[in-house]
Amino acid sequence: MARFDPARRRAIRSLAAASAGVLAWRAIPAMAERARILTRAIPRSGEALPVIGLGTSQTFDFDVHGDADTRKAAADTLRAFFDAGLTVIDTSPMYGRAEAVLGELLAETDPQHRAFIATKVWTTGADAGRKQIDDSFRILRRDRIDLIQVHNLVDVDTQLATLQQMKRDGRIRYVGVTSSRDSAHPDLVKQIERGTLDFVQVNYSLTERAAENTVLPAAAANRVAVLVNRPYSKAGLFDRVKGRPLPAIAAEIGATTWAQFALKWIVAHPAVTCAIPGTNDPKHMLDNIEAGIGIMPDAALRAKMVKEFESI
């Protein structure tokens, strides 16, 4: 278990305190240089990714030109994200305006192209798939996209053929598939076992643990990176723990909120590469960031965390 850097934690908490008023980004420049977010390697390449990322479903689906307050909050969320050294941002054409909003906000918050962008194809037919993918390149304002995934396995064989060719052509770097439903896990495993995927994205949380018996072992055995969606079961986890104090064992891993408790439990699983909680709230982003720092539970402590959660 890695130990945390107290200076880094103090820095992030200082920013969290500042976020209650005006976010003082310049007060703690280059946080990532003072301590490190835990990273995991993509098995097929060895490229290291921070274990905490950002999802954009619902949270980035807004009128970027008409909703000034939400726009500012989302931009500040991205600034906190990059200041902490995070990189993985997941989006999809399925998420309404999220791709377009992300593309516009990255133009101002990430001119260095630090983001590891993961988007998806979500349609049927090869021609429709290629058009949707081309639209994503344009909307996200990128000449190359890090990861494109077949969303919810829609027309999976057709779309994977297109994506693999695009990978060979150098337009995308990695190929994957996704689902957020337990019922799709057997199909995810079948795709993993074909041996052609770089990534799989799956639902996994303290309230949705089925993937640890199916998708996660298959991914580990086949050297496939894992992105975790629904890390809080949407808001289901928070509804369950509302008004409940953290269990005493939270102190053993430095978790001070239920969000940190839940995320640390997820990313401590050795098959998990990155969890992608969705938010456009800078305070929530800072909370998520802390989950990627410091002590992580070993297998025995993770089992205790499950028992504590189930007792609620």
C-alpha positions in Angstrom: 0.0 0.0 0.0 1.4 3.4 -1.1 1.7 6.1 1.6 0.5 9.6 1.0 2.4 12.8 0.8 1.1 15.1 3.6 2.2 18.2 1.6 0.1 17.1 -1.4 -2.9 16.5 0.7 -2.6 19.9 2.5 -2.3 21.5 -0.9 -5.5 19.9 -2.3 -7.4 20.6 0.9 -6.3 24.2 0.7 -7.8 24.4 -2.8 -10.9 22.6 -1.7 -11.3 25.3 1.0 -10.8 28.0 -1.5 -13.4 26.5 -3.8 -16.1 27.4 -1.3 -15.6 31.0 -2.5 -13.5 31.9 -5.5 -11.3 29.1 -6.8 -7.7 30.2 -6.3 -6.1 28.1 -8.9 -2.8 30.0 -8.8 -2.4 29.5 -5.1 -1.1 26.0 -5.5 0.5 25.7 -8.9 1.7 22.4 -10.3 0.2 20.2 -7.5 1.1 17.1 -9.5 4.8 18.0 -9.0 4.6 17.8 -5.2 3.1 14.4 -5.0 1.6 11.9 -7.3 -1.8 10.5 -8.0 -1.6 6.8 -8.2 -1.3 5.5 -11.8 -1.8 2.2 -13.5 -0.3 1.0 -16.7 -2.4 0.2 -19.8 -1.4 -3.5 -20.1 -0.9 -3.6 -23.8 1.3 -0.5 -24.0 2.7 0.3 -20.6 1.4 3.9 -20.8 0.6 5.1 -17.3 -2.8 6.7 -16.5 -4.0 8.3 -13.3 -6.5 6.0 -11.5 -9.1 8.9 -11.2 -10.6 10.3 -14.4 -13.7 12.3 -15.3 -17.0 11.2 -16.9 -19.3 13.7 -18.8 -22.6 11.9 -19.0 -25.3 14.4 -18.0 -22.9 16.7 -16.2 -21.5 18.2 -19.5 -24.8 18.2 -21.4 -25.8 21.9 -21.1 -26.0 25.0 -23.2 -22.3 26.1 -23.2 -23.2 29.5 -24.6 -26.3 30.1 -22.5 -25.7 28.8 -19.1 -22.8 30.9 -17.8 -22.7 29.6 -14.2 -22.7 25.9 -15.3 -20.1 26.7 -18.0 -17.8 28.3 -15.4 -18.2 25.4 -13.0 -17.4 22.9 -15.7 -14.3 24.9 -16.8 -13.1 25.2 -13.2 -13.7 21.4 -12.8 -11.4 20.8 -15.7 -8.8 23.2 -14.3 -8.8 21.3 -11.0 -8.6 18.1 -12.9 -5.5 19.1 -14.9 -3.8 20.9 -12.0 -3.9 17.6 -10.1 -2.2 15.7 -13.0 -5.3 13.8 -14.1 -5.8 13.1 -17.8 -8.6 10.6 -18.6 -11.9 12.1 -19.8 -14.7 9.9 -21.0 -17.6 11.1 -23.3 -19.9 9.9 -26.0 -22.3 11.0 -28.8 -25.0 9.4 -26.6 -24.5 12.2 -24.0 -26.4 14.9 -25.8 -24.2 18.1 -26.0 -21.4 16.7 -23.8 -18.9 16.1 -26.6 -19.3 19.6 -28.0 -19.2 21.2 -24.6 -16.0 19.2 -23.8 -14.4 20.2 -27.0 -15.1 23.9 -26.4 -13.9 23.9 -22.8 -10.8 21.9 -23.6 -9.8 24.5 -26.1 -9.5 27.0 -23.2 -8.4 24.7 -20.3 -6.1 22.2 -22.2 -4.2 24.0 -25.0 -1.3 21.6 -24.3 -3.6 18.6 -25.2 -2.9 16.8 -21.8 -6.3 15.1 -21.9 -6.5 11.4 -22.6 -9.8 11.6 -24.5 -12.1 8.5 -24.6 -15.2 8.8 -26.7 -17.5 6.2 -28.3 -19.3 5.1 -31.4 -23.0 4.5 -30.8 -24.9 3.6 -34.0 -25.5 0.8 -36.5 -23.8 0.3 -39.9 -20.3 1.0 -41.1 -21.1 4.2 -42.9 -23.1 5.7 -40.0 -20.3 4.6 -37.6 -17.6 6.3 -39.7 -19.7 9.5 -39.9 -20.3 9.6 -36.2 -16.6 9.0 -35.5 -15.6 11.8 -37.9 -18.1 14.1 -36.2 -16.4 13.3 -32.8 -13.0 14.3 -34.2 -14.5 17.6 -35.4 -16.5 18.3 -32.3 -13.7 17.4 -29.9 -11.2 19.5 -32.0 -8.7 16.7 -32.2 -6.7 15.2 -35.1 -6.1 12.1 -33.1 -8.3 10.5 -30.3 -6.8 8.4 -27.6 -9.6 5.8 -27.2 -12.8 5.1 -29.1 -15.1 2.5 -27.6 -18.2 0.7 -29.0 -20.9 2.1 -26.7 -23.1 -0.6 -25.1 -21.8 -3.1 -27.7 -24.1 -1.6 -30.4 -23.3 -3.3 -33.7 -20.1 -4.3 -32.1 -18.5 -6.4 -34.8 -19.1 -3.8 -37.5 -17.8 -0.9 -35.4 -14.8 -2.7 -34.0 -13.7 -3.5 -37.6 -13.8 0.2 -38.4 -12.0 1.2 -35.1 -9.2 -1.4 -35.6 -8.6 0.0 -39.1 -8.5 3.5 -37.7 -6.0 2.3 -35.1 -3.8 0.8 -37.8 -4.0 4.1 -39.7 -2.9 6.0 -36.6 -6.1 8.1 -36.2 -6.8 6.5 -32.8 -4.5 5.0 -30.3 -6.7 2.4 -28.5 -9.9 0.5 -29.1 -12.5 -0.7 -26.5 -16.1 -1.7 -25.7 -18.4 -0.5 -23.0 -21.5 -1.4 -21.0 -23.1 -0.1 -17.8 -25.4 -3.1 -17.2 -24.7 -6.3 -15.3 -26.7 -8.2 -17.9 -24.1 -7.3 -20.6 -21.1 -8.6 -18.6 -21.1 -12.0 -20.4 -20.9 -10.3 -23.8 -18.1 -8.0 -22.5 -16.2 -11.1 -21.5 -16.7 -12.6 -25.0 -15.3 -9.5 -26.6 -12.3 -9.4 -24.1 -11.5 -13.0 -24.8 -11.2 -12.4 -28.6 -7.9 -10.8 -27.8 -8.2 -7.6 -29.9 -9.3 -5.0 -27.3 -7.2 -2.5 -25.5 -9.9 -1.3 -23.1 -13.2 -2.4 -21.6 -15.5 -0.1 -19.7 -17.8 -1.5 -17.1 -20.0 -0.6 -14.2 -18.4 -1.5 -10.8 -19.0 -0.1 -7.4 -19.7 -1.0 -3.8 -23.3 -1.5 -4.8 -22.7 -3.2 -8.1 -19.9 -5.7 -7.6 -20.8 -8.3 -10.3 -17.9 -7.3 -12.6 -15.3 -8.6 -10.1 -16.4 -12.2 -10.8 -16.6 -11.8 -14.6 -15.2 -8.8 -16.5 -12.3 -7.9 -14.2 -10.7 -11.4 -14.1 -11.1 -11.7 -17.9 -9.6 -8.2 -18.4 -6.6 -9.1 -16.2 -6.1 -12.5 -18.0 -6.2 -10.9 -21.4 -4.2 -7.7 -20.6 -7.1 -5.3 -21.2 -7.3 -2.0 -19.4 -10.5 -1.3 -17.4 -12.4 2.0 -17.1 -15.0 1.9 -14.4 -18.3 3.8 -14.9 -21.1 4.2 -12.4 -18.6 4.3 -9.5 -21.3 5.7 -7.2 -24.1 3.7 -8.9 -25.2 7.1 -10.2 -26.4 8.6 -6.9 -27.5 5.3 -5.4 -24.5 4.9 -3.2 -24.9 8.4 -1.6 -28.6 7.8 -1.1 -27.7 4.7 0.9 -25.1 6.3 3.1 -26.9 9.6 3.6 -26.5 10.7 7.2 -24.3 7.8 8.0 -20.8 8.4 9.4 -17.8 6.8 7.7 -16.7 3.5 9.3 -13.6 3.7 11.4 -11.5 1.7 8.9 -11.8 4.7 6.5 -9.0 6.3 8.6 -6.7 3.5 7.6 -6.7 4.7 4.0 -7.0 8.4 4.7 -10.6 8.6 3.3 -12.5 11.5 4.8 -15.7 11.3 2.6 -17.9 8.5 1.3 -16.8 9.4 -2.2 -13.2 8.8 -1.3 -14.1 5.6 0.5 -15.9 4.3 -2.6 -13.3 5.3 -5.1 -10.4 4.0 -3.2 -12.2 0.6 -2.9 -12.6 0.6 -6.7 -9.2 1.7 -7.9 -7.4 -0.6 -5.4 -8.6 -3.6 -7.4 -5.5 -4.6 -9.4 -7.5 -5.0 -12.7 -8.9 -1.5 -12.6 -7.0 1.1 -14.6 -9.2 4.2 -14.0 -12.5 5.2 -12.5 -14.5 7.9 -14.2 -16.9 9.6 -11.9 -19.0 12.3 -13.6 -19.1 15.8 -12.2 -19.1 19.5 -13.3 -18.7 20.6 -9.7 -15.1 21.7 -8.7 -15.6 20.7 -5.1 -16.6 17.3 -6.1 -13.7 17.0 -8.4 -11.3 17.9 -5.6 -12.9 15.3 -3.4 -12.5 12.7 -6.2 -8.8 13.7 -6.6 -8.1 12.9 -3.0 -9.2 9.3 -3.6 -6.3 8.8 -5.9 -3.7 9.9 -3.4 -2.1 8.0 -0.6 -2.8 4.7 1.1 -4.9 2.2 -0.9 -6.6 -0.8 0.7 -5.2 -4.3 0.2 -7.4 -7.2 -0.5 -8.1 -7.9 3.1 -9.1 -4.3 3.8 -11.2 -4.1 0.7 -13.2 -7.1 2.0 -13.7 -5.3 5.3 -14.9 -2.2 3.5 -17.5 -4.3 1.7 -18.7 -5.7 5.1 -18.9 -2.3 6.6 -20.9 -0.9 3.6 -23.3 -3.9 3.6 -24.0 -3.4 7.3 -25.6 0.0 6.5 
